[in-house]
């Protein structure tokens, strides 16, 4: 049981910054995911926590112990690699026993622990097999048993499912979650797969270019992205750049008016923005409703456009709508999607949920959302 | 395709020329097969004939009779020469292994300037003629180390000459071994020493054994460098063969010793493939 704290953790390779002054706190028993595109520094961060990569600066603490300069073997961690990395010349049982035997545990204790671990990952009776006789999923489960056998303080996962096929990934990610819950271990999980991150994480750190863009729960980062990167990397999004042209109402009913490409968009987003600030209004394709004749009073924003393309995907239909020279994507589900399965012509689109994010050129660090600046209301 | 072949169910008359065609093709293919086999046998004979001749000669008694007695010398008078060959080979292998393992690990796993140059320098003895190595060693031993009267002078000479044969397969094996096994071991709490002996060494086994086999065969049969640096009281088996042939011509007893040496080398190769060829990882880095 452990907490993990990273303070100002950095890694430079010559001029290249892999990780930049990362601050992070992982609670005891929490499963935290580092999510980001390849090259964002998530694996480097994990390898620094494991001690496989030396940091260029900053501190790593487990509980209150500074482990920054300890070798991996002294950190008592469990690292699950992308490949199972089972020792090919040792049987399954001896692979699981490895961590205990290098620490000089008694053979009887080792044997009992190996049996316990095999049962835990559902591979009782497989002890005598060689790794090459197991399937990919079984190998990864043995790898899990191998790290759990040493009773590590922290579990570290480096894209452990990326080498497996899709069905196996889906079942194994829940096995990992279940094992983590049952053992109550603090875990840090690295992945580039959003669905994986969303399925198992307590909290998610979205990383980009060596920095943490946003830390939060699934709903936080999906519904309230703080930076353009998060808005665009997580799920699909329509980004409509514009300028704040005014504020309507006050308190809960306050609406920020954004002028974008000749349209006035109303947003509930509580972003401190002064009139004239450049912002991007983000709109999820699934939040766009294609209106039929006479509908529309329920929406704060109604715009018109021309259907350019319809991509029928089964459960949803994807509409690409030209709105004054820009393309807006709308995902429609349910019976309504059938109306547009081969639709052409003009449509009216209604939507409420607009997330405003300061345009990147104004403030590259993103917007914090602390406090609200009042702007003079205009029509 | 002719028009006849294109018409549906082929009449018996139409099939006849096809069968002849097939027969002709089979004949020409058989001819190619025969030529191929003949070539293989020819090559085999060219390579094996000298050994068979030597084998036959080693059983020749006085006056052209058959004699097994020649081989008594192998155990008697030549026994000491074989024993020296074994000792020199064994000591050389130990020294080669002790130097090559850490050297290969450093070359593969650590970045350091001049790595390629160092590796090239270490493999230099492979390209240098034995006589040149012999002369250089005589100079070095006489004027620097005064080693000419010890078995160690001979052993070190062999080690210098065959070190690249030990180093190269180990370097190749290590390069093929993903570092993730070492990282996994370290994360599981193993020290570097434990990681090396329990994980790395078994996994590069085929490379190590290839190095051992190559070095053994070369050292066991080496006479040219030995000629330069051997102490007077030490005569290895190949040197004895050389000396005997030079002074007394090729006697059947000398042939018996040569045949024995060949059998030992052949045995080493067989043992190598039997023990290491199928263990842990299939095959070897040599073949």
Contacts between the chains, C-beta under 8 A, distances in Angstrom:
chain1	res1	chain2	res2	distance
A	50	B	187	5.9
A	51	B	186	7.8
A	51	B	187	8.0
A	52	B	183	5.5
A	52	B	186	7.4
A	52	B	187	7.5
A	71	B	186	7.0
A	72	B	183	7.5
A	72	B	186	4.3
A	72	B	187	4.9
A	73	B	186	5.4
A	73	B	187	7.4
A	73	B	188	7.7
A	73	B	189	4.7
A	73	B	190	6.1
A	73	B	191	6.4
A	76	B	189	7.3
A	77	B	187	5.8
A	78	B	187	7.2
A	79	B	183	7.3
A	79	B	184	7.0
A	79	B	187	4.0
A	81	B	180	5.5
A	81	B	183	7.3
A	81	B	184	6.4
A	83	B	178	7.7
A	83	B	180	6.2
A	85	B	178	7.7
A	85	B	180	4.5
A	85	B	181	6.0
A	85	B	183	7.6
A	85	B	184	4.4
A	87	B	181	6.2
A	87	B	184	7.6
A	87	B	185	7.7
A	87	B	199	5.8
A	87	B	203	7.7
A	88	B	203	7.0
A	88	B	280	6.8
A	88	B	281	7.2
A	89	B	202	4.8
A	89	B	203	6.2
A	89	B	280	4.5
A	98	B	185	7.1
A	98	B	188	5.5
A	98	B	190	7.3
A	98	B	198	7.7
A	99	B	188	3.7
A	99	B	189	5.3
A	99	B	190	7.9
A	102	B	185	7.7
A	102	B	188	6.7
A	102	B	189	5.5
A	102	B	190	4.3
A	102	B	191	7.3
A	102	B	194	4.9
A	102	B	198	7.4
A	103	B	189	5.4
A	146	B	188	6.9
A	147	B	187	7.5
A	147	B	188	7.2
A	150	B	188	6.2
A	150	B	189	6.2
